[in-house]
Amino acid sequence: MKLVDKYVYPRSTRKEIDGLRHYNIDGSASKLPSVTTVIGQTKAKRDREALDAWIARVGETEATKIKIEATQRGTAMHKHLEDFIKGEPSMDLTDRGREAKFMADIIRDRGLNRCSDVYGVEAVLYYPGLYAGCCDLIAKIDDKVSIVDFKQTNKPKQREWIEDYFIQMAAYGMAHDAVYDTAIEQGIIMMCSKDGYYQEFVIEGKEFRDAKHKFLRRLNIYYGG
């Protein structure tokens, strides 16, 4: 695995507007909604109802605790992976950090072992005038330029449960293609549960194109179309 300085990714600042994440790209006055903001604000009614039902089942206090722990674990896991890719030492020796490193090491050994060229880590991507986001990894995997997303999970996932993850990667792919005149071929989710179960989901070909269309429809809804 080697870092390749092929694309110049922009600097950005993040700002919460009405509790929703937006990006300011390279000092521009415009504030673009994040990909996750667009997806979150256009979820289907059934998805919102399923989340509400889960909160009602476990209780709001417990639901908040689970979400906070998952967020902290995911953030720490991402940091371990970022440090590994950049060849930097990982310094988080807390209990949460060790738990996250256990998961990151599994992703490293099961997924990143097929990675050759690395173009961007935690790279800011944007589609001019429409949206922006931060991509975990842009790299050549199995000799294909890929959008890679690292996910932690409390329990294994089925493919049909994670459509929004695929849509997110498709949005990043379109943004990269638009700004850098590339043709991103696939998206890969590298996921590990807290008990060490690794899953990998690849989206390419027609499925990848369909995910792009789905995001564009969500974007149209977000902007009131």
N, C-alpha and C positions, 0 to 999 in steps of 0.2 A: 504494500500500500504506500503510495507516494502522493504528496500534496502537489497539485498542478495549478500554477497561477495563470489560468486561462481566461477567466471572467472576472471583471471588477464589479463586485456587489456593493450596492450603495450603503451609506450610513443612514440610520433612521433613529427617530425617537418615538416612543409610544405614549399615547395619551388616552385616558378614559373619557369618553363623552357619553353622558347619561349611563354610566356603568358599562359601556361597550368599548372594546379595544379598537383604536385607530392608529395609523402610522403616518408620521411626517417624514417624507423621503428627501434626503440630502438638503434639508433646510427649506423645502418647498412650503408655500403657504397652505397648500391643500392637505387635508387630512383624510387618508383613505381608510375605509373600513377594513378590518382584518378578515382573512378568509374564514376564521372561526366565528367571527361576529356575523358574517353573512349567513353561514350555515346554521348557526344557533338561532338566528332571528327568523329563519324560514323553515324550521322543523315542521314536519307534518303533525297534525293534531293528535294522531294516535301515539306519536313518540312523546309528546309533552304529557299526554295522559298516562303513559306507562311510567314516566319519571315521577309524576305526582302520586301514582299508585304505590310505587316503591317507597317513597318518602312516608306515605300514610301507613304503610305496613311496618317499617322499621322504626318510625318515629323521627321527628325533625332533628332532635338532638343527636341521635345515632347516625342519621344520614349525613349531617354536617361533619361529624367526626370522621366518618368513612371517607368523605370527599376530601377533607383536609389532609388526612394521612396519605391518600392516593396521590394527591397533588404534590405533597412533599417528597414522597418516594419517587415519583416520576421526574421531578426536577433534579433530584440527586442522581438518579440513574442517567439522565441526559448529560449531566456534568461529567460523570465518570467516562461516558462514551466520547464526549467532546475532548476531554483531556487525553484519552487513549489515541484518538485519531490524530491529534496535534502533537503527540509524543511528549506530553507534559505530565508531571507526576500528579496523582490525585491525592488530595490532602484531607478529605472528609473522613475522619476517624470516629464519628459519632455512630451510635447504634443504627440510626436511619441511613447513614452513609455506608456502613458495612453491608446492610441489607440491600441497598441500591447497587453496590459494587458487585455483589453476588449475581444480581440480575444482569448487570451490564456485561460481566464476564461471559455469561452464557450467550448473550447476543453477539458479543465479539467472536466467540469461538464457533458459533453455529451460523452466523450470518455474515459478519464482516470479513470472515476469512476468504470470501470470494471477491472482495473489493480490490481493485487495482488503483486506478487514478481517482483522486479526491479533488473535486473542483470547488466545493464550498461546504462549510460546516456552520450550522446556525446562520445560514445565509438569508439576508433579507431579499425577498422577491416582490415585484409589484407589476401589475398590469396598468399602464399609464391611464390615470383618470378614473380607475374603477375600484381596485382593491390591492391589498398588500398582505404580506405574511412573512413568517420566519420558518424556513425549511431546515429540518434537522440535518440532512445530508444530501448533497448532489454528487454523485460518483458513478464510476463505471463498475457495474456489477455483472459478472458473467459476460463481459465484453459489450454490455449495453449501457448507455448513459441513462441513469435512473434517478428518480426522486425517491428518497428513502425516509421513512418515518419510524421513529422508535416509540414504542408504546409499552407502558407497564399496565398490568391488569390484575385485578383481585382474583379472577378466575378465568379459565380458558374461554375463548370466544368462538362462535360459529360465523362463517363468512357472511351470512345474511344479516347478521347483527351490526356489521361495521360498514355499511354503505357510505355513511358520512365520512369515514376515514378515506375511502377511495375517492370521493368527490373532492376532498381537501387536497389530495395529491394531484388530482387532475387540474385543479385550479393553479397549483404551483407550477405544474408542467406548462400550462398555457402562458403563465406570466414569464417563465424563463424563455420560452420560444419567442414570445413577442418582443422582449427586450434584447435578447442575445442571438436571435435568428438561428435557434437550434431546433431540433426535432426530438424532444424527449420521448423515449420509446416505452418506458414502463415506470410503474410505481411499485415499491416494495414496502410492506409493513413488517418490521421485525419486532415481535412482541414477546414479552416474558412475564409470566405470572410471578407473584411474590414467593411462591413455593418452587420456582425454578422450571416451570413448564414452558418450553419455547414453541412459538408458532410463527409461521411466515406466510404472508399472503401476497401474491403477485398479481398485479393488474396490468394488462397490456392489450394490444390489438383493438378489436371492436369494443371490448369491455372498457378499455381506457378512453376511447373516443366517446362512448356512451356516457361515461362519468363526466367528461367535459361538457357535454350537452346538458346534463342534469345540473351541473353547477351554473351554467349560463342561465338556465331557467330560474334557479334560485336567486341569482344576481338580479334578474329582471324583476322578480317579486320584491326583493329587498329595496330596489330603487323605485318601486311603485308602478311597475309596468304591468 
